[in-house]
Amino acid sequence: MTEFPNESDDSRKSTGSTDESTLSHNDQPSVDSAEDIPDVEPEQATPTYRDNPKSDKSAMIKKALLALFVLIALGVIAYGLYKSNQSSEPDIITLQGQMQMQQTSIAAKVPGRIAQIMVTEGDEVTVGQQLIEMDSPEINAKINQAEAGKQMAQSQLDKAENGARPQEIAQAKAAWQANKAASDLAENTYQRVNRLYEEGLMARQKRDEAYAQYLATQDQTEAARLQYDLAMEGARSEDKSAASAQVAQVDAQLDEALAAKKEANLKSPIAGIVDNVIVSAGEVIGQGVPLLTLVNTNDQWVVLNVTETYLNQFAIGQQFTGTIPALSSADKPYSKQFTVYATSTLSDFATWRPTNNDDGFDVRTFEVKARPSKPDARIRSGMSVIVRINPTAANQSQE
């Protein structure tokens, strides 16, 4: 085994040698000379660095505070420059409106089944263009019924206006002539019998019978003559008027049925764009049910809600410029000239009221309507319109 020297022994030896050296030096005289002092360079103490977390954290906080201070200073300077520029520029108020166009709802005037829809949403239509075709058997039945009634009424009117037929007139005339001849014969017979009665050759009874026969034939002759006159004159004026009125009534019924048939084929009353198709082919619809809606692209206007503090810039006939973002590009805004044509007061819910009497007066909101200088087919209902006004300049111009 290897034996290591004992540290205590070494320390004792070192201590003993030190004591002896000290005693020997004390015994000898102390002489300070350069020769006795050896040239030994003093050993420099090596500094020891240790980690200090507290000092590192403090340095980081100081740096963060310094950076924050610099940012605040830059922000204050930038805000001051911004306010100085704002003070030199006029106040601009931005209003947002909405484009609107005239909408027309196409509804059915007669009930029926949708046979065919001839347009789709977004199609452009012209005045009189057929939109929807409907099938209604009831209307066809009414047309047939009215046509048959018209034929019957017209026949009655023709009969009343034309009077009796030539054969009937000839027959009436012949009857009148026959009765007249019989009356003449009865008159002659009565005269002969009456002379014989006066001469005493004929009984009174025979004379009275001859006279009665004469009177009867006269009445029959007059009746036949009147019948002949009626045949010649035709129907009475009252009968003709009644027959004519009957024809007019049936004509009205036929016109009504034909009008219903015409309404079954719905046509466009305006030129525009199909905005919405509500029904489908094959559906049965009732009277007055909306089928589709049309938009008149030539009837456009913008609606703005303007408080009365800025209403002086939107008088009737006044013009302003509006920008439509939906039709604008990044490098070219779409601007259009508008002319105010109507203003109206909105309901009380749009009125701003002060919290107390010292804050001012109630500010009402008005609805302003303006038309573009020229309609644009690309514009659609609901597109936003941005209007920028300078109220300060407007007030100065009024003063």
C-alpha atoms as a printed R data frame, in Angstrom:
    type eleno elety resid chain resno        x      y        z
1   ATOM     1    CA   MET     A     1    0.000  0.000    0.000
2   ATOM     2    CA   THR     A     2    1.098  3.501   -0.734
3   ATOM     3    CA   GLU     A     3    1.357  5.674    2.270
4   ATOM     4    CA   PHE     A     4    0.532  9.325    2.004
5   ATOM     5    CA   PRO     A     5    2.341 11.702    4.284
6   ATOM     6    CA   ASN     A     6    0.362 13.015    7.139
7   ATOM     7    CA   GLU     A     7   -0.667 16.602    6.691
8   ATOM     8    CA   SER     A     8   -0.317 17.250   10.414
9   ATOM     9    CA   ASP     A     9    3.302 16.158   10.394
10  ATOM    10    CA   ASP     A    10    4.077 18.425    7.476
11  ATOM    11    CA   SER     A    11    2.459 21.337    9.185
12  ATOM    12    CA   ARG     A    12    4.391 20.719   12.338
13  ATOM    13    CA   LYS     A    13    7.643 20.526   10.415
14  ATOM    14    CA   SER     A    14    6.866 23.692    8.586
15  ATOM    15    CA   THR     A    15    6.075 25.454   11.836
16  ATOM    16    CA   GLY     A    16    9.271 24.287   13.440
17  ATOM    17    CA   SER     A    17   11.408 25.466   10.571
18  ATOM    18    CA   THR     A    18    9.710 28.774   10.648
19  ATOM    19    CA   ASP     A    19   10.384 29.236   14.307
20  ATOM    20    CA   GLU     A    20   14.004 28.381   13.840
21  ATOM    21    CA   SER     A    21   14.359 30.784   10.998
22  ATOM    22    CA   THR     A    22   12.797 33.460   13.094
23  ATOM    23    CA   LEU     A    23   15.151 32.848   15.960
24  ATOM    24    CA   SER     A    24   18.191 32.898   13.693
25  ATOM    25    CA   HIS     A    25   17.125 36.149   12.207
26  ATOM    26    CA   ASN     A    26   16.517 37.678   15.567
27  ATOM    27    CA   ASP     A    27   19.947 36.685   16.737
28  ATOM    28    CA   GLN     A    28   21.652 38.271   13.755
29  ATOM    29    CA   PRO     A    29   21.855 42.012   13.329
30  ATOM    30    CA   SER     A    30   19.350 43.464   10.892
31  ATOM    31    CA   VAL     A    31   21.081 45.216    7.993
32  ATOM    32    CA   ASP     A    32   19.031 46.642    5.137
33  ATOM    33    CA   SER     A    33   20.998 46.462    1.907
34  ATOM    34    CA   ALA     A    34   20.207 45.916   -1.645
35  ATOM    35    CA   GLU     A    35   22.436 42.949   -1.816
36  ATOM    36    CA   ASP     A    36   20.636 41.125    0.960
37  ATOM    37    CA   ILE     A    37   17.180 41.603   -0.641
38  ATOM    38    CA   PRO     A    38   16.625 39.237   -3.526
39  ATOM    39    CA   ASP     A    39   14.917 40.499   -6.732
40  ATOM    40    CA   VAL     A    40   11.499 38.901   -6.342
41  ATOM    41    CA   GLU     A    41    8.524 40.269   -8.270
42  ATOM    42    CA   PRO     A    42    5.448 40.619   -6.147
43  ATOM    43    CA   GLU     A    43    2.597 38.365   -7.087
44  ATOM    44    CA   GLN     A    44   -0.491 40.207   -8.446
45  ATOM    45    CA   ALA     A    45   -3.835 39.231   -7.066
46  ATOM    46    CA   THR     A    46   -6.142 37.746   -9.706
47  ATOM    47    CA   PRO     A    47   -9.689 39.251   -9.464
48  ATOM    48    CA   THR     A    48  -12.519 36.797   -9.068
49  ATOM    49    CA   TYR     A    49  -15.841 37.448  -11.064
50  ATOM    50    CA   ARG     A    50  -19.029 36.154   -9.653
51  ATOM    51    CA   ASP     A    51  -22.605 36.211  -11.177
52  ATOM    52    CA   ASN     A    52  -24.875 38.985   -9.742
53  ATOM    53    CA   PRO     A    53  -28.548 38.556  -10.932
54  ATOM    54    CA   LYS     A    54  -29.767 41.667   -9.157
55  ATOM    55    CA   SER     A    55  -27.364 43.959  -10.950
56  ATOM    56    CA   ASP     A    56  -28.292 42.459  -14.381
57  ATOM    57    CA   LYS     A    57  -32.022 42.946  -13.761
58  ATOM    58    CA   SER     A    58  -31.512 46.517  -12.686
59  ATOM    59    CA   ALA     A    59  -29.573 47.269  -15.867
60  ATOM    60    CA   MET     A    60  -32.351 45.811  -18.037
61  ATOM    61    CA   ILE     A    61  -35.006 47.894  -16.275
62  ATOM    62    CA   LYS     A    62  -32.971 51.042  -16.840
63  ATOM    63    CA   LYS     A    63  -32.661 50.263  -20.538
64  ATOM    64    CA   ALA     A    64  -36.427 49.587  -20.854
65  ATOM    65    CA   LEU     A    65  -37.290 52.835  -19.095
66  ATOM    66    CA   LEU     A    66  -34.934 54.731  -21.352
67  ATOM    67    CA   ALA     A    67  -36.502 53.210  -24.478
68  ATOM    68    CA   LEU     A    68  -40.013 53.961  -23.184
69  ATOM    69    CA   PHE     A    69  -39.042 57.546  -22.503
70  ATOM    70    CA   VAL     A    70  -37.707 57.907  -26.035
71  ATOM    71    CA   LEU     A    71  -40.916 56.455  -27.523
72  ATOM    72    CA   ILE     A    72  -43.086 58.779  -25.453
73  ATOM    73    CA   ALA     A    73  -41.032 61.750  -26.546
74  ATOM    74    CA   LEU     A    74  -41.332 60.754  -30.206
75  ATOM    75    CA   GLY     A    75  -45.095 60.248  -29.802
76  ATOM    76    CA   VAL     A    76  -45.527 63.681  -28.270
77  ATOM    77    CA   ILE     A    77  -43.579 65.251  -31.119
78  ATOM    78    CA   ALA     A    78  -45.586 63.362  -33.759
79  ATOM    79    CA   TYR     A    79  -48.884 64.313  -32.125
80  ATOM    80    CA   GLY     A    80  -47.840 67.938  -32.036
81  ATOM    81    CA   LEU     A    81  -46.985 67.871  -35.742
82  ATOM    82    CA   TYR     A    82  -50.297 66.143  -36.526
83  ATOM    83    CA   LYS     A    83  -52.309 68.708  -34.587
84  ATOM    84    CA   SER     A    84  -50.468 71.545  -36.244
85  ATOM    85    CA   ASN     A    85  -51.328 70.119  -39.666
86  ATOM    86    CA   GLN     A    86  -54.923 69.528  -38.623
87  ATOM    87    CA   SER     A    87  -55.296 73.092  -37.438
88  ATOM    88    CA   SER     A    88  -54.191 74.355  -40.830
89  ATOM    89    CA   GLU     A    89  -56.604 72.046  -42.758
90  ATOM    90    CA   PRO     A    90  -60.398 72.704  -42.865
91  ATOM    91    CA   ASP     A    91  -62.826 70.439  -40.980
92  ATOM    92    CA   ILE     A    92  -64.314 67.729  -43.217
93  ATOM    93    CA   ILE     A    93  -67.548 65.907  -42.393
94  ATOM    94    CA   THR     A    94  -68.102 62.520  -44.030
95  ATOM    95    CA   LEU     A    95  -71.651 61.377  -44.706
96  ATOM    96    CA   GLN     A    96  -72.641 57.950  -45.957
97  ATOM    97    CA   GLY     A    97  -75.757 57.451  -48.066
98  ATOM    98    CA   GLN     A    98  -77.312 54.600  -49.975
99  ATOM    99    CA   MET     A    99  -78.357 54.275  -53.600
100 ATOM   100    CA   GLN     A   100  -81.940 53.317  -54.316
101 ATOM   101    CA   MET     A   101  -83.908 52.559  -57.482
102 ATOM   102    CA   GLN     A   102  -87.595 52.324  -58.269
103 ATOM   103    CA   GLN     A   103  -88.873 48.787  -57.709
104 ATOM   104    CA   THR     A   104  -92.008 47.405  -59.353
105 ATOM   105    CA   SER     A   105  -93.725 44.298  -58.037
106 ATOM   106    CA   ILE     A   106  -95.379 42.147  -60.713
107 ATOM   107    CA   ALA     A   107  -98.447 40.393  -59.290
108 ATOM   108    CA   ALA     A   108 -101.134 38.156  -60.753
109 ATOM   109    CA   LYS     A   109 -104.568 39.702  -61.366
110 ATOM   110    CA   VAL     A   110 -106.163 36.313  -61.992
111 ATOM   111    CA   PRO     A   111 -105.626 32.953  -60.293
112 ATOM   112    CA   GLY     A   112 -104.002 30.127  -62.193
113 ATOM   113    CA   ARG     A   113 -101.002 27.857  -62.579
114 ATOM   114    CA   ILE     A   114  -97.540 29.090  -63.607
115 ATOM   115    CA   ALA     A   115  -96.958 27.521  -67.012
116 ATOM   116    CA   GLN     A   116  -93.608 29.136  -67.890
117 ATOM   117    CA   ILE     A   117  -91.193 31.716  -66.486
118 ATOM   118    CA   MET     A   118  -89.399 33.415  -69.354
119 ATOM   119    CA   VAL     A   119  -86.814 35.496  -67.424
120 ATOM   120    CA   THR     A   120  -84.234 34.970  -64.703
121 ATOM   121    CA   GLU     A   121  -82.732 37.258  -62.084
122 ATOM   122    CA   GLY     A   122  -80.430 39.870  -63.574
123 ATOM   123    CA   ASP     A   123  -82.015 39.850  -67.039
124 ATOM   124    CA   GLU     A   124  -82.643 43.183  -68.730
125 ATOM   125    CA   VAL     A   125  -86.228 43.577  -69.932
126 ATOM   126    CA   THR     A   126  -88.030 46.089  -72.144
127 ATOM   127    CA   VAL     A   127  -91.533 47.541  -71.993
128 ATOM   128    CA   GLY     A   128  -94.091 44.953  -73.127
129 ATOM   129    CA   GLN     A   129  -91.738 41.979  -72.900
130 ATOM   130    CA   GLN     A   130  -93.507 38.844  -71.673
131 ATOM   131    CA   LEU     A   131  -92.286 37.655  -68.290
132 ATOM   132    CA   ILE     A   132  -94.583 34.827  -67.158
133 ATOM   133    CA   GLU     A   133  -97.206 32.696  -68.895
134 ATOM   134    CA   MET     A   134 -100.091 31.327  -66.831
135 ATOM   135    CA   ASP     A   135 -102.583 28.567  -67.584
136 ATOM   136    CA   SER     A   136 -106.215 29.077  -66.450
137 ATOM   137    CA   PRO     A   137 -108.938 26.749  -67.826
138 ATOM   138    CA   GLU     A   138 -111.592 28.777  -65.993
139 ATOM   139    CA   ILE     A   139 -110.793 31.836  -68.092
140 ATOM   140    CA   ASN     A   140 -111.108 29.846  -71.323
141 ATOM   141    CA   ALA     A   141 -114.522 28.559  -70.211
142 ATOM   142    CA   LYS     A   142 -115.717 32.100  -69.497
143 ATOM   143    CA   ILE     A   143 -114.590 33.216  -72.940
144 ATOM   144    CA   ASN     A   144 -116.574 30.435  -74.633
145 ATOM   145    CA   GLN     A   145 -119.638 31.207  -72.536
146 ATOM   146    CA   ALA     A   146 -119.483 34.912  -73.354
147 ATOM   147    CA   GLU     A   147 -119.082 34.255  -77.076
148 ATOM   148    CA   ALA     A   148 -122.173 31.998  -77.131
149 ATOM   149    CA   GLY     A   149 -124.232 34.570  -75.263
150 ATOM   150    CA   LYS     A   150 -123.168 37.251  -77.687
151 ATOM   151    CA   GLN     A   151 -124.380 35.230  -80.666
152 ATOM   152    CA   MET     A   152 -127.792 34.755  -79.070
153 ATOM   153    CA   ALA     A   153 -128.196 38.410  -78.162
154 ATOM   154    CA   GLN     A   154 -127.086 39.535  -81.597
155 ATOM   155    CA   SER     A   155 -129.699 37.312  -83.236
156 ATOM   156    CA   GLN     A   156 -132.436 38.870  -81.138
157 ATOM   157    CA   LEU     A   157 -131.241 42.334  -82.065
158 ATOM   158    CA   ASP     A   158 -131.135 41.489  -85.766
159 ATOM   159    CA   LYS     A   159 -134.672 40.133  -85.585
160 ATOM   160    CA   ALA     A   160 -135.907 43.274  -83.902
161 ATOM   161    CA   GLU     A   161 -134.175 45.586  -86.342
162 ATOM   162    CA   ASN     A   162 -135.034 43.692  -89.538
163 ATOM   163    CA   GLY     A   163 -138.731 43.226  -88.706
164 ATOM   164    CA   ALA     A   164 -140.966 40.574  -90.290
165 ATOM   165    CA   ARG     A   165 -139.866 38.515  -93.229
166 ATOM   166    CA   PRO     A   166 -141.240 39.326  -96.704
167 ATOM   167    CA   GLN     A   167 -143.402 36.217  -96.626
168 ATOM   168    CA   GLU     A   168 -144.959 37.309  -93.337
169 ATOM   169    CA   ILE     A   169 -145.610 40.763  -94.748
170 ATOM   170    CA   ALA     A   170 -147.269 39.299  -97.864
171 ATOM   171    CA   GLN     A   171 -149.387 37.003  -95.725
172 ATOM   172    CA   ALA     A   172 -150.551 39.881  -93.537
173 ATOM   173    CA   LYS     A   173 -151.399 41.962  -96.581
174 ATOM   174    CA   ALA     A   174 -153.404 39.126  -98.120
175 ATOM   175    CA   ALA     A   175 -155.386 38.663  -94.923
176 ATOM   176    CA   TRP     A   176 -156.148 42.357  -94.831
177 ATOM   177    CA   GLN     A   177 -157.327 42.368  -98.451
178 ATOM   178    CA   ALA     A   178 -159.525 39.318  -97.865
179 ATOM   179    CA   ASN     A   179 -161.170 40.862  -94.858
180 ATOM   180    CA   LYS     A   180 -161.688 44.091  -96.761
181 ATOM   181    CA   ALA     A   181 -163.417 42.227  -99.573
182 ATOM   182    CA   ALA     A   182 -165.636 40.431  -97.098
183 ATOM   183    CA   SER     A   183 -166.457 43.748  -95.485
184 ATOM   184    CA   ASP     A   184 -167.426 45.285  -98.843
185 ATOM   185    CA   LEU     A   185 -169.656 42.303  -99.598
186 ATOM   186    CA   ALA     A   186 -171.309 42.544  -96.206
187 ATOM   187    CA   GLU     A   187 -171.931 46.247  -96.761
188 ATOM   188    CA   ASN     A   188 -173.621 45.666 -100.147
189 ATOM   189    CA   THR     A   189 -175.716 42.848  -98.717
190 ATOM   190    CA   TYR     A   190 -176.881 45.025  -95.851
191 ATOM   191    CA   GLN     A   191 -177.918 47.815  -98.241
192 ATOM   192    CA   ARG     A   192 -180.025 45.436 -100.395
193 ATOM   193    CA   VAL     A   193 -181.667 43.849  -97.381
194 ATOM   194    CA   ASN     A   194 -182.357 47.273  -95.909
195 ATOM   195    CA   ARG     A   195 -184.169 48.419  -99.138
196 ATOM   196    CA   LEU     A   196 -186.245 45.269  -99.151
197 ATOM   197    CA   TYR     A   197 -187.067 45.855  -95.478
198 ATOM   198    CA   GLU     A   198 -188.188 49.384  -96.250
199 ATOM   199    CA   GLU     A   199 -190.412 48.088  -99.084
200 ATOM   200    CA   GLY     A   200 -191.896 45.567  -96.715
201 ATOM   201    CA   LEU     A   201 -190.505 42.643  -98.556
202 ATOM   202    CA   MET     A   202 -187.941 41.562  -95.936
203 ATOM   203    CA   ALA     A   203 -188.354 40.912  -92.262
204 ATOM   204    CA   ARG     A   204 -186.631 43.144  -89.774
205 ATOM   205    CA   GLN     A   205 -184.667 40.188  -88.373
206 ATOM   206    CA   LYS     A   206 -183.010 39.638  -91.701
207 ATOM   207    CA   ARG     A   207 -182.056 43.289  -91.921
208 ATOM   208    CA   ASP     A   208 -180.502 43.231  -88.426
209 ATOM   209    CA   GLU     A   209 -178.530 40.089  -89.227
210 ATOM   210    CA   ALA     A   210 -177.153 41.668  -92.395
211 ATOM   211    CA   TYR     A   211 -176.188 44.783  -90.459
212 ATOM   212    CA   ALA     A   212 -174.389 42.753  -87.759
213 ATOM   213    CA   GLN     A   213 -172.493 40.848  -90.402
214 ATOM   214    CA   TYR     A   214 -171.447 44.108  -91.988
215 ATOM   215    CA   LEU     A   215 -170.112 45.488  -88.686
216 ATOM   216    CA   ALA     A   216 -168.196 42.255  -87.946
217 ATOM   217    CA   THR     A   217 -166.468 42.269  -91.282
218 ATOM   218    CA   GLN     A   218 -165.456 45.890  -90.765
219 ATOM   219    CA   ASP     A   219 -163.791 45.026  -87.441
220 ATOM   220    CA   GLN     A   220 -161.989 42.071  -88.973
221 ATOM   221    CA   THR     A   221 -160.775 44.228  -91.823
222 ATOM   222    CA   GLU     A   222 -159.384 46.830  -89.408
223 ATOM   223    CA   ALA     A   223 -157.587 44.140  -87.392
224 ATOM   224    CA   ALA     A   224 -156.020 42.696  -90.530
225 ATOM   225    CA   ARG     A   225 -154.883 46.147  -91.623
226 ATOM   226    CA   LEU     A   226 -153.195 46.783  -88.255
227 ATOM   227    CA   GLN     A   227 -151.436 43.438  -88.446
228 ATOM   228    CA   TYR     A   228 -150.161 44.337  -91.865
229 ATOM   229    CA   ASP     A   229 -148.927 47.712  -90.578
230 ATOM   230    CA   LEU     A   230 -147.018 45.979  -87.737
231 ATOM   231    CA   ALA     A   231 -145.375 43.657  -90.212
232 ATOM   232    CA   MET     A   232 -144.302 46.627  -92.277
233 ATOM   233    CA   GLU     A   233 -142.981 48.656  -89.298
234 ATOM   234    CA   GLY     A   234 -141.162 45.794  -87.571
235 ATOM   235    CA   ALA     A   235 -140.507 45.559  -83.789
236 ATOM   236    CA   ARG     A   236 -141.158 48.411  -81.423
237 ATOM   237    CA   SER     A   237 -138.360 50.794  -80.466
238 ATOM   238    CA   GLU     A   238 -138.470 49.500  -76.885
239 ATOM   239    CA   ASP     A   239 -137.870 45.953  -78.081
240 ATOM   240    CA   LYS     A   240 -135.001 47.124  -80.232
241 ATOM   241    CA   SER     A   241 -133.436 48.981  -77.284
242 ATOM   242    CA   ALA     A   242 -133.774 45.939  -75.036
243 ATOM   243    CA   ALA     A   243 -132.147 43.695  -77.617
244 ATOM   244    CA   SER     A   244 -129.341 46.198  -78.134
245 ATOM   245    CA   ALA     A   245 -128.699 46.423  -74.373
246 ATOM   246    CA   GLN     A   246 -128.536 42.648  -74.153
247 ATOM   247    CA   VAL     A   247 -125.863 42.594  -76.842
248 ATOM   248    CA   ALA     A   248 -123.835 45.270  -75.009
249 ATOM   249    CA   GLN     A   249 -124.001 43.306  -71.758
250 ATOM   250    CA   VAL     A   250 -122.719 40.151  -73.384
251 ATOM   251    CA   ASP     A   251 -119.962 42.140  -75.098
252 ATOM   252    CA   ALA     A   252 -118.824 43.414  -71.710
253 ATOM   253    CA   GLN     A   253 -118.700 39.887  -70.333
254 ATOM   254    CA   LEU     A   254 -116.644 38.778  -73.302
255 ATOM   255    CA   ASP     A   255 -114.263 41.720  -72.905
256 ATOM   256    CA   GLU     A   256 -113.817 40.842  -69.235
257 ATOM   257    CA   ALA     A   257 -112.967 37.252  -70.070
258 ATOM   258    CA   LEU     A   258 -110.533 38.315  -72.792
259 ATOM   259    CA   ALA     A   259 -108.892 40.818  -70.425
260 ATOM   260    CA   ALA     A   260 -108.424 38.064  -67.855
261 ATOM   261    CA   LYS     A   261 -106.871 35.914  -70.567
262 ATOM   262    CA   LYS     A   262 -104.527 38.766  -71.433
263 ATOM   263    CA   GLU     A   263 -103.552 39.237  -67.787
264 ATOM   264    CA   ALA     A   264 -102.598 35.573  -67.638
265 ATOM   265    CA   ASN     A   265  -99.635 36.486  -69.854
266 ATOM   266    CA   LEU     A   266  -97.721 38.901  -67.634
267 ATOM   267    CA   LYS     A   267  -95.672 41.538  -69.450
268 ATOM   268    CA   SER     A   268  -93.170 44.088  -68.207
269 ATOM   269    CA   PRO     A   269  -94.631 47.574  -67.636
270 ATOM   270    CA   ILE     A   270  -91.176 49.202  -67.461
271 ATOM   271    CA   ALA     A   271  -87.683 48.844  -68.865
272 ATOM   272    CA   GLY     A   272  -85.253 47.611  -66.247
273 ATOM   273    CA   ILE     A   273  -83.656 44.595  -64.610
274 ATOM   274    CA   VAL     A   274  -85.246 41.524  -63.025
275 ATOM   275    CA   ASP     A   275  -84.344 41.863  -59.353
276 ATOM   276    CA   ASN     A   276  -86.047 38.829  -57.817
277 ATOM   277    CA   VAL     A   277  -88.102 35.879  -59.093
278 ATOM   278    CA   ILE     A   278  -90.372 34.689  -56.296
279 ATOM   279    CA   VAL     A   279  -92.338 31.779  -57.819
280 ATOM   280    CA   SER     A   280  -91.463 28.647  -59.763
281 ATOM   281    CA   ALA     A   281  -93.036 26.954  -62.765
282 ATOM   282    CA   GLY     A   282  -95.936 24.682  -61.872
283 ATOM   283    CA   GLU     A   283  -97.049 26.582  -58.777
284 ATOM   284    CA   VAL     A   284 -100.708 27.531  -58.358
285 ATOM   285    CA   ILE     A   285 -101.043 31.152  -57.306
286 ATOM   286    CA   GLY     A   286 -103.979 33.284  -56.254
287 ATOM   287    CA   GLN     A   287 -105.088 36.735  -57.246
288 ATOM   288    CA   GLY     A   288 -102.751 39.529  -56.159
289 ATOM   289    CA   VAL     A   289  -99.807 37.274  -55.247
290 ATOM   290    CA   PRO     A   290  -96.413 38.859  -56.168
291 ATOM   291    CA   LEU     A   291  -94.507 36.843  -58.743
292 ATOM   292    CA   LEU     A   292  -91.326 38.858  -59.341
293 ATOM   293    CA   THR     A   293  -89.853 42.340  -58.881
294 ATOM   294    CA   LEU     A   294  -88.306 44.668  -61.460
295 ATOM   295    CA   VAL     A   295  -85.864 47.530  -60.897
296 ATOM   296    CA   ASN     A   296  -85.964 50.628  -63.069
297 ATOM   297    CA   THR     A   297  -82.309 51.491  -63.675
298 ATOM   298    CA   ASN     A   298  -83.281 54.864  -65.142
299 ATOM   299    CA   ASP     A   299  -84.915 55.981  -61.885
300 ATOM   300    CA   GLN     A   300  -82.026 56.248  -59.394
301 ATOM   301    CA   TRP     A   301  -81.461 58.388  -56.310
302 ATOM   302    CA   VAL     A   302  -79.322 58.514  -53.179
303 ATOM   303    CA   VAL     A   303  -80.699 58.843  -49.641
304 ATOM   304    CA   LEU     A   304  -78.683 60.698  -46.984
305 ATOM   305    CA   ASN     A   305  -79.526 61.249  -43.316
306 ATOM   306    CA   VAL     A   306  -78.337 64.782  -42.556
307 ATOM   307    CA   THR     A   307  -78.680 66.656  -39.278
308 ATOM   308    CA   GLU     A   308  -80.119 70.135  -39.528
309 ATOM   309    CA   THR     A   309  -76.744 71.643  -38.612
310 ATOM   310    CA   TYR     A   310  -75.472 70.613  -42.059
311 ATOM   311    CA   LEU     A   311  -78.773 70.869  -43.946
312 ATOM   312    CA   ASN     A   312  -77.787 74.249  -45.405
313 ATOM   313    CA   GLN     A   313  -75.577 72.406  -47.877
314 ATOM   314    CA   PHE     A   314  -78.446 70.266  -49.175
315 ATOM   315    CA   ALA     A   315  -81.063 72.765  -50.296
316 ATOM   316    CA   ILE     A   316  -83.464 71.839  -53.096
317 ATOM   317    CA   GLY     A   317  -81.634 72.113  -56.407
318 ATOM   318    CA   GLN     A   318  -78.179 72.208  -54.815
319 ATOM   319    CA   GLN     A   319  -75.490 69.919  -56.210
320 ATOM   320    CA   PHE     A   320  -72.806 67.881  -54.472
321 ATOM   321    CA   THR     A   321  -70.291 65.194  -55.367
322 ATOM   322    CA   GLY     A   322  -70.495 61.652  -54.042
323 ATOM   323    CA   THR     A   323  -68.144 58.692  -54.348
324 ATOM   324    CA   ILE     A   324  -69.411 55.131  -54.853
325 ATOM   325    CA   PRO     A   325  -66.837 52.675  -53.398
326 ATOM   326    CA   ALA     A   326  -68.418 49.660  -55.115
327 ATOM   327    CA   LEU     A   327  -67.538 51.107  -58.532
328 ATOM   328    CA   SER     A   328  -64.205 52.630  -57.506
329 ATOM   329    CA   SER     A   329  -60.733 51.191  -57.959
330 ATOM   330    CA   ALA     A   330  -57.588 51.680  -55.899
331 ATOM   331    CA   ASP     A   331  -56.196 54.340  -58.226
332 ATOM   332    CA   LYS     A   332  -59.421 55.814  -59.618
333 ATOM   333    CA   PRO     A   333  -62.426 56.637  -57.404
334 ATOM   334    CA   TYR     A   334  -65.867 56.633  -59.008
335 ATOM   335    CA   SER     A   335  -67.414 60.039  -58.340
336 ATOM   336    CA   LYS     A   336  -70.764 61.339  -59.523
337 ATOM   337    CA   GLN     A   337  -72.621 64.628  -59.399
338 ATOM   338    CA   PHE     A   338  -75.957 64.639  -57.544
339 ATOM   339    CA   THR     A   339  -78.762 67.212  -57.382
340 ATOM   340    CA   VAL     A   340  -81.043 67.466  -54.340
341 ATOM   341    CA   TYR     A   341  -84.740 67.168  -55.197
342 ATOM   342    CA   ALA     A   342  -86.452 66.360  -51.872
343 ATOM   343    CA   THR     A   343  -85.974 66.645  -48.112
344 ATOM   344    CA   SER     A   344  -88.186 65.270  -45.353
345 ATOM   345    CA   THR     A   345  -88.064 65.022  -41.575
346 ATOM   346    CA   LEU     A   346  -87.286 61.673  -40.004
347 ATOM   347    CA   SER     A   347  -89.074 60.318  -36.956
348 ATOM   348    CA   ASP     A   348  -88.326 61.480  -33.426
349 ATOM   349    CA   PHE     A   349  -86.006 58.530  -32.786
350 ATOM   350    CA   ALA     A   350  -83.433 60.249  -35.046
351 ATOM   351    CA   THR     A   351  -83.497 63.479  -33.010
352 ATOM   352    CA   TRP     A   352  -80.505 64.305  -30.815
353 ATOM   353    CA   ARG     A   353  -81.609 65.846  -27.522
354 ATOM   354    CA   PRO     A   354  -79.296 67.702  -25.095
355 ATOM   355    CA   THR     A   355  -78.879 66.378  -21.566
356 ATOM   356    CA   ASN     A   356  -79.766 69.778  -20.133
357 ATOM   357    CA   ASN     A   357  -80.927 73.143  -21.366
358 ATOM   358    CA   ASP     A   358  -77.400 74.595  -21.329
359 ATOM   359    CA   ASP     A   359  -76.141 72.072  -23.910
360 ATOM   360    CA   GLY     A   360  -78.096 73.580  -26.817
361 ATOM   361    CA   PHE     A   361  -81.241 72.663  -28.757
362 ATOM   362    CA   ASP     A   362  -82.737 69.481  -30.156
363 ATOM   363    CA   VAL     A   363  -81.021 68.565  -33.433
364 ATOM   364    CA   ARG     A   364  -83.370 66.866  -35.860
365 ATOM   365    CA   THR     A   365  -82.300 64.599  -38.687
366 ATOM   366    CA   PHE     A   366  -83.597 65.023  -42.227
367 ATOM   367    CA   GLU     A   367  -83.759 62.564  -45.092
368 ATOM   368    CA   VAL     A   368  -82.218 64.083  -48.210
369 ATOM   369    CA   LYS     A   369  -82.861 62.611  -51.660
370 ATOM   370    CA   ALA     A   370  -80.736 63.496  -54.686
371 ATOM   371    CA   ARG     A   371  -80.643 62.214  -58.250
372 ATOM   372    CA   PRO     A   372  -77.454 61.598  -60.237
373 ATOM   373    CA   SER     A   373  -76.742 63.853  -63.175
374 ATOM   374    CA   LYS     A   374  -76.929 60.815  -65.455
375 ATOM   375    CA   PRO     A   375  -78.169 57.309  -64.555
376 ATOM   376    CA   ASP     A   376  -75.606 54.518  -64.690
377 ATOM   377    CA   ALA     A   377  -76.710 50.969  -65.449
378 ATOM   378    CA   ARG     A   378  -73.908 49.618  -63.237
379 ATOM   379    CA   ILE     A   379  -75.385 51.177  -60.115
380 ATOM   380    CA   ARG     A   380  -77.438 48.850  -57.927
381 ATOM   381    CA   SER     A   381  -79.738 49.443  -54.994
382 ATOM   382    CA   GLY     A   382  -77.914 49.400  -51.674
383 ATOM   383    CA   MET     A   383  -74.548 50.696  -52.928
384 ATOM   384    CA   SER     A   384  -72.933 53.130  -50.493
385 ATOM   385    CA   VAL     A   385  -72.297 56.744  -51.445
386 ATOM   386    CA   ILE     A   386  -69.643 58.725  -49.558
387 ATOM   387    CA   VAL     A   387  -70.185 62.498  -49.394
388 ATOM   388    CA   ARG     A   388  -67.634 64.857  -47.845
389 ATOM   389    CA   ILE     A   389  -68.672 68.369  -46.882
390 ATOM   390    CA   ASN     A   390  -66.953 71.361  -45.303
391 ATOM   391    CA   PRO     A   391  -69.432 72.893  -42.845
392 ATOM   392    CA   THR     A   392  -67.083 75.736  -41.929
393 ATOM   393    CA   ALA     A   393  -66.784 76.885  -45.523
394 ATOM   394    CA   ALA     A   394  -70.538 76.613  -45.968
395 ATOM   395    CA   ASN     A   395  -71.224 78.803  -42.938
396 ATOM   396    CA   GLN     A   396  -68.747 81.412  -44.123
397 ATOM   397    CA   SER     A   397  -70.310 81.501  -47.598
398 ATOM   398    CA   GLN     A   398  -73.749 82.063  -46.091
399 ATOM   399    CA   GLU     A   399  -72.489 84.935  -43.971
